[in-house]
C-alpha cells in the first residue's frame, strides 16, 4: 500500500478515535449542572447518565453514543475507502470501529478514563452487521424488561453478536454474509472487552446488589 494511502487510513483512524472519545454522557450532565462522575456508578457512559439524569436525557445520550460508533464503522469507513471493494470497506470499518470504541473507553480528553463502551460498540456493529445487531438490541430489550438489569441485558446482548453473525443469514441473499472470520473475531474481542469493563457490574449481579432500571 502506498505511503499516502497509509497516511490517509491513519488519519481516518485518528478522527474516529477523537470522535469516540467525546464524552456525551458527561457533557449532558454538565448541561444539567451535574458531574455524573461523582454520582451513580461514577461512569461517564450512557447507562450511568440514564441513572443520574433520567429521561429524556438518557435517550439522547444513548443515541449519540451509538451514533458515534455507527459513524466510525459505516460512514467514515466508506468515506476513506475511496471506492475500494467491499473487503477493503469492511476492514476499514472494523479498524475505525475499534478506534471509536478505544476512544470511548480511554478518551484523551479525560486522561484516558472513560466509559465501558457498550452503546458505542452497538453502534459499531450496527454499521458492520446490521441484522445481528438489531437481534442483539431486541435481546437487550427483552432481558432489560424482564429483569430491569441494564447491565445484564447489555452483557448478554453484546456477547450474542459474534454468535449471531455466525448463524444468521442475510434476509435478501440468504447467505451467511456476516460469517467473516475477521468480523467474528472482532466481535468476540469486543465482547471480551465489555466483560472485562463490566466486571464490577458482574460482581454486583452475583451478589444481588446491582441497581435496577428506574432507580437512581
Helices and strands as residue ranges (DSSP letters): H 3-20, H 24-31, G 36-38, H 46-53, H 57-70, I 71-76, H 77-81, H 86-105, G 108-110, H 118-128, H 130-147, H 150-167, H 181-197, H 199-207
